[in-house]
Amino acid sequence: MKITFVGAGSVVFTKNLLQDLSLYPEFNQVEISLMDIDEIRLKIAQKVAEEIKEKRNKNWKINAYLELGPAIKNSDYVINTVQIGGIPATYVDFDIPEKYGIPQTIGDTHGVGGVMRFLRTAPFLKNLVREIENSAPSSLLINFTNPMSMNQWYINSITDIKNIGLCHSIPNTIEQIASYINVPVQEINYKVAGINHMAWVLILERNKENLYPILFKAMEKEEIWKKDPVRFEILRNFGYFVTESSEHNAEYVPYFIKDESLVKKLNIPIREYIRRVELNEKVFETYVNYYIHGREEFRDLGDKMLRDYFGGEEEEKVEQEEKSKEYAIQIIHAIETNTPTLIYGIVKNNNLITNYPSDCMVEVPCLVDKNGISPTFVGEIPSQLASLNLPHINVQRLAVESALSGKRDYVYYAVSIDPLVSSLLSLDKIRSMVDELLSAHKEYLGDLLK
């Protein structure tokens, strides 16, 4: 079995997935292909992989590649974690909209930041799927790169290769809810569906007891409300809890960021993603110092920095022999060993959610076994929740159409109907903002747009 990691220089992510892989005794002999265009990052990823291999006594064959084609050849699974443009492009995605009056918190999934990230990723995705078609046509593409819904919609529009989009926001959300209501997470039965980063907890129960009344009661405690104020306000007004986080959802709806008093009251962290990418750069420097320069004092410093910032969420799992919340290796294990498992994935709707467009991307429960990934039927989502998702689905459709057709006008259309942008800017300002962003990103867009 061969697993290829594309964008392996996303070291923390690669490390977590390799640790997951190492915890399955069935995966003692695996060919691991690491690919990145950054030679230093690739070298560190290889050293991390070798370290895990030695620690877990695995008979892995580990190879590193700077070119995509040789890395992918004859792969059974291709895991994509690429971020096109890195930190410079991320600053552009925040600074230009902010100049026009659009503050953002994360800017990687929906809204103008999500559209721009998709457009600069689309040329790479096209190249990636063509390489897979040529070199590993029977492989499964597992995509972690955001903006998930737009990327998956585009992938499924240009290829028939097997693929799935994955995100850890649903298990994270259920774990957070468990802490708010003081119920062990393993005792909670749940069902979630919607769109990525904005899916809805439709069933929340323990021993057939509905836990939503307990969550509503917990929300009234100030110390609980402060931990997740935006999502609790959405729960209060729309009746269901939404996935991802308060900082993400603050920019997905038009109610909060446009009001400075609410930004303060709800503690909405404007430019939060900028702080995270700057943290990640500092963490990466600790890896350079340890893995490249051999400075022992930096060995665990990066992991500690992440734990301190995220409150322990990034703590290394292998010491406790616990798997991460990422689904990728669970999927591979289920297929390879025919051990059925349930995961959540981003897939083409195909009437799984009956009141969403059939061709859009949805996040739903999926069964996995030797036959592959089988998305499950959900039915109708409550209309008030669908009404919050549908504007983003329309933005996604138009953004993907711009990449498929090469027509710049569809970028204007997409950004113009975004809930936050349309609540703050005139159409003329939106067009000017889009023009400035596309000009700033032209090195990544290539000939994508006419």
C-alpha positions in Angstrom: 0.0 0.0 0.0 1.3 3.4 -1.0 0.1 6.7 0.6 1.2 10.0 -0.8 1.2 13.2 1.2 1.0 16.2 -1.1 2.0 19.4 0.8 3.8 17.3 3.3 5.6 20.4 4.5 2.5 21.2 6.5 4.5 19.5 9.2 2.0 19.5 12.1 -0.7 18.0 9.9 1.6 15.4 8.3 2.9 14.5 11.8 -0.6 13.9 13.2 -1.6 11.7 10.3 1.6 9.6 10.4 1.1 9.2 14.2 -2.5 7.9 13.4 -1.1 5.5 10.8 1.5 4.2 13.3 -1.2 3.2 15.8 -2.6 0.5 13.5 -0.7 -2.8 13.7 -2.0 -3.7 10.2 0.0 -0.8 8.8 3.5 -2.1 9.6 4.6 -2.2 6.0 3.6 0.9 4.1 5.2 2.9 1.4 5.0 6.6 2.3 5.6 9.2 -0.3 6.2 12.8 0.9 5.9 15.6 -1.6 6.5 19.4 -1.2 8.0 22.2 -3.3 9.8 23.6 -0.3 13.0 21.6 0.2 13.5 22.5 3.8 9.9 21.7 4.8 10.2 18.4 2.9 13.4 17.5 4.7 11.7 18.1 8.0 8.7 16.1 7.1 10.9 13.2 6.1 12.8 13.4 9.4 9.5 13.5 11.3 8.3 10.4 9.4 11.5 8.5 10.1 11.3 9.5 13.8 7.7 8.0 14.1 8.8 5.0 12.1 11.6 4.3 14.5 9.6 5.0 17.6 6.8 2.7 16.6 9.1 0.1 15.1 7.4 0.2 11.7 8.8 -1.3 8.5 7.8 1.8 6.4 9.5 2.7 3.1 9.7 6.5 3.2 10.6 8.6 0.1 10.6 12.4 -0.4 9.9 14.2 -3.7 10.0 17.8 -5.0 7.9 16.8 -8.1 4.3 15.8 -8.0 4.3 13.1 -10.8 6.9 10.7 -9.3 5.4 11.1 -5.8 1.9 10.1 -6.9 2.8 7.3 -9.3 1.1 4.0 -8.3 -0.4 5.5 -5.1 -3.4 3.9 -3.4 -4.2 7.0 -1.5 -3.3 10.7 -2.1 -3.7 13.1 0.8 -3.7 16.7 -0.1 -2.9 19.4 2.5 -1.5 22.1 0.1 -1.9 25.8 0.8 -1.2 27.9 -2.3 0.4 31.3 -1.7 1.3 30.8 2.0 1.6 33.7 4.3 2.0 36.5 1.7 -1.3 35.5 0.0 -3.0 35.3 3.4 -2.0 38.8 4.2 -3.5 40.0 0.9 -6.7 38.2 1.6 -7.1 40.1 4.9 -5.5 43.5 4.1 -7.3 44.4 0.9 -10.8 43.6 2.1 -10.1 45.3 5.4 -9.1 48.5 3.4 -12.5 48.4 1.8 -14.3 47.9 5.1 -14.6 44.0 5.3 -13.0 42.7 8.5 -12.5 39.0 8.7 -11.6 36.5 11.4 -10.5 33.4 9.5 -11.1 34.0 5.8 -10.4 30.5 4.5 -13.8 29.0 3.8 -16.6 31.4 2.9 -16.7 35.0 2.0 -14.2 37.0 -0.1 -11.3 35.3 1.6 -12.6 31.9 0.8 -13.3 32.8 -2.8 -9.8 34.2 -3.3 -8.2 31.2 -1.7 -10.2 28.9 -3.9 -9.2 30.8 -7.1 -5.5 30.6 -6.4 -5.9 26.9 -5.5 -7.9 25.8 -8.6 -4.9 25.7 -11.0 -3.0 23.4 -8.6 -6.1 21.2 -8.1 -6.4 20.8 -11.9 -2.8 19.8 -12.2 -3.2 17.4 -9.2 -6.1 15.5 -10.6 -4.5 15.2 -14.0 -1.4 13.7 -12.4 -3.6 11.2 -10.4 -5.6 10.3 -13.6 -2.3 9.6 -15.4 -0.2 8.0 -12.6 -2.7 6.5 -10.0 -6.2 6.4 -11.6 -7.6 4.0 -9.1 -6.4 5.9 -6.0 -8.5 7.8 -3.5 -7.9 11.5 -3.2 -8.4 12.7 0.3 -8.5 16.5 0.4 -7.9 18.6 3.5 -7.3 21.9 1.7 -9.7 24.7 2.2 -12.0 26.2 1.1 -13.3 22.7 1.3 -16.7 23.1 -0.4 -15.4 25.1 -3.4 -12.4 22.9 -3.8 -14.5 19.7 -3.7 -17.1 21.2 -6.1 -14.3 22.1 -8.6 -12.6 18.7 -8.3 -15.9 16.8 -8.9 -16.6 19.1 -11.9 -13.3 18.2 -13.7 -12.6 14.6 -12.9 -14.2 11.2 -12.1 -11.4 10.0 -9.8 -12.5 8.9 -6.3 -12.3 11.7 -3.8 -13.6 13.0 -0.5 -13.1 16.2 1.5 -12.4 15.9 5.2 -12.5 18.2 8.2 -12.2 17.8 11.9 -14.8 20.4 12.9 -17.6 17.9 13.6 -15.8 15.8 16.2 -14.3 18.9 17.7 -17.8 20.5 18.0 -19.3 17.4 19.7 -16.4 17.4 22.2 -16.9 21.0 22.9 -20.7 20.5 23.5 -19.9 17.6 25.8 -17.8 19.9 27.9 -20.5 22.6 28.0 -23.2 20.2 29.3 -20.8 18.0 31.4 -21.6 14.7 29.6 -18.9 12.3 28.6 -18.4 12.6 24.8 -18.5 8.9 24.3 -22.0 8.8 25.7 -23.4 11.3 23.1 -25.3 10.1 20.1 -25.3 12.7 17.3 -26.1 13.4 13.7 -24.8 16.4 11.8 -25.4 17.6 8.3 -25.1 20.8 6.3 -22.2 22.4 4.5 -18.5 22.3 5.6 -17.8 24.6 8.6 -21.5 25.4 8.8 -23.2 22.1 9.4 -25.9 21.6 12.0 -26.2 19.2 15.0 -29.6 17.8 14.1 -29.6 15.0 16.8 -28.0 15.4 20.2 -28.9 12.8 22.7 -27.8 10.3 25.4 -29.7 7.1 25.9 -32.5 8.6 23.7 -32.7 11.7 25.9 -32.6 14.9 23.9 -29.7 16.9 25.2 -30.6 20.2 23.6 -32.6 21.4 26.6 -29.5 20.9 28.8 -27.4 22.8 26.2 -29.8 25.7 26.2 -29.7 25.8 30.0 -25.9 25.6 30.0 -25.8 28.5 27.5 -27.3 30.8 30.1 -24.3 30.4 32.4 -21.9 33.3 31.6 -18.8 31.2 32.0 -20.1 28.8 29.4 -21.6 31.4 27.0 -18.2 33.2 27.0 -16.5 30.1 25.5 -18.6 30.2 22.3 -20.6 33.4 22.2 -21.3 33.5 18.4 -22.4 29.9 18.2 -24.6 30.3 21.2 -26.3 33.4 19.7 -27.0 31.4 16.6 -28.3 28.5 18.7 -30.5 31.0 20.6 -32.0 32.5 17.5 -32.1 29.5 15.1 -32.6 26.6 17.4 -29.6 24.4 16.5 -25.9 24.3 17.2 -23.5 24.9 14.3 -20.1 23.3 13.7 -16.6 24.8 13.5 -16.2 27.7 15.9 -17.4 31.1 17.0 -14.6 32.9 15.2 -15.4 31.1 11.9 -19.2 31.6 12.1 -18.9 35.3 13.0 -18.0 36.0 9.4 -20.4 33.6 7.8 -23.5 35.5 8.8 -24.2 39.3 8.4 -25.3 40.0 12.0 -22.2 40.4 14.1 -19.0 41.8 12.5 -20.7 44.9 11.0 -21.6 46.0 14.6 -18.5 47.1 16.5 -20.4 46.8 19.8 -21.2 43.2 19.1 -17.6 42.5 18.0 -16.5 43.7 21.5 -19.4 42.0 23.4 -19.0 38.6 21.6 -15.2 38.9 21.7 -14.9 38.3 18.0 -11.2 37.9 17.1 -10.7 40.0 13.9 -7.7 38.8 12.0 -7.4 35.6 14.1 -6.1 33.6 11.2 -3.2 36.0 10.7 -2.2 35.3 14.3 -2.4 31.6 13.7 -0.2 31.6 10.6 2.3 33.8 12.4 2.3 31.3 15.2 2.7 28.4 12.7 5.8 30.1 11.3 7.3 30.4 14.8 6.5 26.7 15.4 8.1 25.8 12.1 11.3 27.7 13.1 11.5 25.4 16.1 11.3 22.4 13.8 14.1 23.9 11.7 16.3 24.4 14.8 15.7 20.9 16.0 15.5 18.8 12.8 17.9 20.8 10.6 20.4 22.4 13.1 20.2 19.7 15.7 19.5 22.0 18.6 18.0 19.7 21.3 16.4 22.5 23.3 13.9 23.1 20.5 12.8 19.5 20.4 9.3 19.9 21.9 9.0 23.7 21.9 6.8 23.9 18.8 4.3 21.5 20.1 4.2 23.3 23.5 3.6 26.6 21.7 0.6 25.1 19.9 -0.8 23.6 23.1 -0.5 26.9 24.9 -2.3 28.8 22.1 -5.1 26.2 21.5 -5.5 25.0 25.0 -4.1 21.6 24.5 -5.9 20.7 21.2 -2.7 20.1 19.4 -1.1 17.9 22.1 0.8 15.0 20.6 -1.5 11.9 20.7 1.0 9.1 20.2 2.2 9.2 23.8 -1.3 8.3 25.0 -1.8 6.0 22.0 -4.8 8.0 21.0 -5.7 8.8 17.5 -6.3 12.4 16.3 -9.7 13.7 15.2 -8.7 13.4 11.6 -10.6 10.8 9.5 -8.0 10.1 6.8 -6.3 7.1 8.3 -9.6 5.7 9.7 -10.9 5.7 6.1 -7.8 3.9 4.8 -8.0 1.3 7.6 -11.7 0.7 7.0 -11.1 0.1 3.3 -8.0 -2.0 3.6 -9.2 -4.2 6.4 -13.0 -4.2 5.7 -13.6 -2.8 9.2 -16.7 -0.7 8.8 -16.6 2.8 10.3 -18.6 6.0 10.3 -17.0 9.2 9.4 -18.2 12.7 8.2 -17.1 13.7 4.7 -17.7 16.5 2.2 -19.3 14.9 -0.9 -21.6 15.8 -3.7 -25.2 16.1 -2.4 -27.0 13.9 -5.0 -30.2 14.5 -3.0 -28.7 13.4 0.3 -30.1 16.6 1.8 -33.4 17.0 -0.1 -33.8 20.7 0.2 -30.3 21.6 -1.0 -29.2 21.7 -4.6 -28.3 18.2 -5.9 -25.0 19.3 -7.3 -23.6 21.2 -4.3 -21.2 19.9 -1.7 -22.6 18.8 1.6 -21.0 17.4 4.8 -22.9 14.3 5.9 -22.3 10.9 7.7 -20.5 8.4 5.5 -20.1 4.6 5.9 -16.7 3.2 4.9 -15.7 -0.4 4.3 -13.9 -2.4 1.6 -16.5 -1.1 -1.0 -15.3 2.5 -0.4 -17.2 5.5 1.0 -21.0 5.5 1.0 -22.6 8.8 2.0 -25.8 8.4 3.9 -29.2 9.9 3.3 -30.2 12.8 5.6 -33.5 14.1 4.2 -34.7 17.7 4.8 -32.7 20.1 6.9 -34.9 22.6 9.0 -35.7 25.5 6.7 -34.2 28.2 8.9 -30.9 26.3 8.8 -31.0 25.7 5.1 -31.7 29.4 4.6 -28.4 30.2 6.3 -26.5 27.6 4.2 -28.0 28.4 0.8 -26.4 31.9 0.3 -23.0 30.3 0.7 -23.9 27.4 -1.7 -24.7 30.1 -4.2 -21.4 31.8 -3.7 -19.6 28.5 -4.1 -21.5 27.8 -7.3 -20.5 31.1 -8.8 -16.9 30.9 -7.7 -16.5 27.4 -9.2 -18.2 28.6 -12.4 -15.6 31.4 -12.7 -12.8 28.8 -12.5 -14.5 26.4 -15.0 -15.5 29.1 -17.5 -12.6 31.5 -17.0 -15.1 34.3 -16.8 -14.0 37.1 -14.4 -17.6 38.3 -14.1 -18.5 35.2 -12.0 -16.0 36.3 -9.4 -17.8 39.6 -9.1 -21.1 37.8 -8.8 -19.8 35.4 -6.1 -18.4 38.1 -3.9 -21.3 40.4 -4.4 -23.8 37.9 -2.9 -21.7 36.9 0.1 -23.8 37.7 3.2 -21.2 39.7 5.0 -19.8 41.6 2.0 -23.2 42.5 0.7 -24.2 43.9 4.1 -21.3 46.3 4.2 -20.3 47.3 0.7 -21.8 48.8 -2.4 -21.5 47.0 -5.7 -19.0 49.5 -7.1 -16.8 49.0 -4.0 -17.1 45.2 -4.3 -16.0 45.3 -7.9 -13.0 47.5 -7.0 -12.0 45.2 -4.2 -12.2 42.1 -6.3 -10.1 43.7 -9.0 -7.4 44.7 -6.5 -7.4 41.2 -5.0 -7.2 39.4 -8.4 -4.3 41.7 -9.4 -2.5 40.9 -6.2 -3.0 37.2 -6.7 -2.1 37.1 -10.4 1.0 35.0 -10.0 -1.1 32.1 -8.6 -4.0 32.5 -11.0 -2.0 32.0 -14.2 -4.5 31.9 -17.1 -7.4 30.8 -14.9 -9.5 33.9 -15.7 -9.9 35.7 -19.0 
